[in-house]
Amino acid sequence: MKKLWEDIGNNVEFLLVSALVIAVLFGLAVLGEWWVKKRSGQGHKQVSPVKRMVICAMMGAIAGILMVFEFPIPFLAPSFYQLDFSELPALIAAFAMGPVAGVAVEVVKVLLKLLIKGTSTAFVGDLANLVIGCSMVIPASLIYQFRRTRKTAVVSLTVGTAVMTVFGSMFNAVYLLPTFAVMFQWPLDQIIEMGAAVNPGIHSLTTFVMLAVAPVNLLKGTAVSVLTLLIYKKISVVLRLSR
C-alpha cells in the first residue's frame, strides 16, 4: 500500500510539473513575441485567428505523425533515445507566425502522438520532446522575427540548436533522467551502464549527458535546421504566409 501511494504521488507530481512547464513555455513565447514586436516594430505577419488555429492544428498533426516515426541511433545513445523530425513543422509555424504558434504545434503533436501510440517512457520522454523541442523553436523563431532573411534564418537555427543542446543536456541531468529512473524504477546506475555499452567513455551521469544526450540533441537540431532551410519558403508560400 505504501508503494502504491508513492507511485500515485510521483505521478501526480510529474503531471503538475508538466503542466507548469507547459504554462511557462507559453508565457515565454507570449513575452518573446511582445518584446520582438516592440523592438522591431513588426513581429510576425498578422494572420486571422481562425487561419492561425487551422495552420497550428495542421502542423501539429503533421508533427505528431513525424514523432511516431522515430529512428534509433545506437551509435550515439541507448535505445530509449531516438531521432525524429517532429520539430520541423513547429519551426515552420514559428517562423511564419511567431513562437506562440510553434509552442502550440509542439503541444498538439505530443497529444496526438500519445493518442496514436501511447507512451513507452511513463510520459517522461514525451515531456522531454516537448520541452527540449520548444527550447529550440522559441529562440530560433524570436531571432528570425527581427529580420526575415536567409542569413538570419541560418543564425537563428544555429542559436536554436545550441540552446537545445545545452538546455536539453542540463534538463536531462537535473530532472528528466532522475525522474525517468523513479517512474520506470530503473536505477540511474543501470541507465549509465546502458550508455557505457554504447560509448565506453560514459561512466557517470555527467559523462552520459555529455557523450550521449548532447550529441543526440546536436544531431537532431542540425538535421531539422537543414530541412527547415530547404523547405520553409516553399511551404510558407503554399500557406500564403510569406512576406
N, C-alpha and C positions, 0 to 999 in steps of 0.2 A: 504493500500500500504506500509506503514511504517513497519507493522508487516511482510509482505511478504519479504521485503528486509532484515529485521532482521533474518528471518528464513534462507534465502539464505546465508547470511553472516555466520551464525552459522554452516551451513552445509559445506560451503567452508573451514572455519577454522578447522572443525573437520577432513575433508579429508586431509588437509595439515598436521595437527598434526599426523594423522595416517601414512601418507607417511614418515614423518620424523622419527617416532618411528620405522617403519619397516627398514628404512635405518640404523638407529643407531643399531638395533639388529643385522643386517647383519655385520655391521662394528665391533661390539664387538665380534661376533662369529669368524670372519676372524682374528682379532688381537689375540683372545684367542688361536686359532689353531696354529698360527705362534709362539706365546710365548711358548706354551706347547711343540711344536716340537723342538724349540731351547733349552729349558731347559732339556727336557727328551731325546732328540736325536732320538725320534721315531715318536711320533704323531700317528695318526690313520693309519690303514692299507691302503696302496695305492690301489685305485680302479680306473679302467678306467673311463674317463668322461662319456662315454655312459652308462656304467653299473650304475654309480653313479646317473645319471639322471633318469634312469629307476626305480631304487630302491626308490629314493626320490618320484617319481611320484606315484609308487605303494603304498608306505607307506602313502603318503599324501591322496590318495584315501581311504585307509582303515580308516585313522584318520578322514576324512571328514564324512564317514558313521557313525563312532562311535560318532562323535559330534552331529549328527542328533538325536541319541537316548539318550536324556537327561532324568535324573530322578529327580523329585522334592525331596527336603529334608525339608519337612515342620517342622520338629522338630528342625531345625537349623536356617533357614533363610526364608524370603519371597519368593513367587513363582517365581520371576524373577531370583533367584539364583538356578541353577540346577547342578546336578553332571553328568559328562560324563567322559569317559576313553580315550579321543582322544589324550592325551599326551603319551600314551603307544607306538604307532608306531613312534612318534617323538623321544622318548628316545631310542628306539631300533636302529633307524637310526643314532642318535647322538653317541651312544656308539660304533657303528660299524665304522662310517666314520667321526666322529667329529661334533662339534656344528653347523657348517655351514649347514650340511645336516639336522640336527634337526630343525633349523630355517626354512629351505626350506620346510620341511614337514609341519611345523606349518602354513606357508603361504598358501601352496596348500590346506590344509584341510579347512581353513576358506573360501577360494574362492569357493571350491567345496560345502561346506555347504550352502553358500549364493546362489549358483546356484540351489541346490536341494530344500532348504527350505525357502530361503529368510531370512529376519531379523524381529524380533519382538521387538527389543530394539533400533531401529534407528541406528544400526550398533555399538552402544556403547558396547553392550555385546560381539559382535564378536571381536572388538578390544581388549577388556579385556581378552578374551580367548586366543588370540594370544600373547599379551604382557606378561601376567601372566604365560602362559604356557612356553614361552621362558625363563622367569626368573627362572624356574626350570631346563629346558633342558640344557641351556648353562653352568651354574656352575657344574651341575652333570656330564655332559659329559667331561668337562675340567679336573675335578679331576680324572675321570676314565681313561683318556688317559695316565696318569703318570704310572699307574701300573694296568694292566687288571687282577685283581683277584676278587674273590667273596667278600672278606673283603673290598677292595677298592670300589666295587660297592655299598655295604651297606652304607659305609661312604659317598660316592658321592650322593646317593639318599637321605640320611638323610639331608645333607647340602642343596641339591636342594629343598627339601620340606620346610626346614626352610627359605631359601631365598624367595621362592614363597609365603609363609605365611606372612612374614614381608613385602616384597615388594608389594605383592598384596593388603595388608591392606592399606599401605601408598598410593598406586596408586589410590585405590578406594576413599580414603578420600580426596586426593588433587585434583584429576582430574575426575575420572570416574563417581562418584555419582553426583557431581555438574553438569557435562556435561549431564548425563542422565536426570537430573531434567529439564535442559534447553531444550534439544532436544525433550523430551517427554512431556514437560510442566507439570511436576509433581513437586510441591513444595517439598523441602527437608524434611520439617516437615511431609508431608504425607508419604514419604518413611520411615522416622524414626518411624512413627506410625505403619506402616506395620510390621516393625521389632519388635516393642513393643508387637504387637498381638501374636508374636511367643515366644518372651522372654521378660517378664515384666521388666527385668533389663536394657533394651535398652530405653534410654531417650534422647540421643543426637547423633550427628554424630560419636563422638569418641566411645561411647559405642556400636553403631551399627556396627562399623568396628571391634571392639574387640570381641563382642559376637556373631556376625553373619558372617561377611566376613572372619575373621581369622579362625574360626572353619571349614568353608566350604573348604578353601584352604588347611588346615591341613588334613582334611579327604580325599580330592582328592589326595593330594600328597602322603599320606600314602598308599592309595589303589593302585594307579598307580605304586608306588615303589615296593610293594609286587608282583604285576603282572609282572613287569619287571624282578625282580629277578627269578621268576618262569619260564619264557619263553624265556628270551633273548638268552641264549646259544643255545637253540634248534633252534630258528629262524635264528640266525647268521650262524649256521651250514648249514641249508637248503639254505640260500642265499650265502653260501661259503664266509663268511666274517669274520669268527672267526680266531684268530691267532693260 
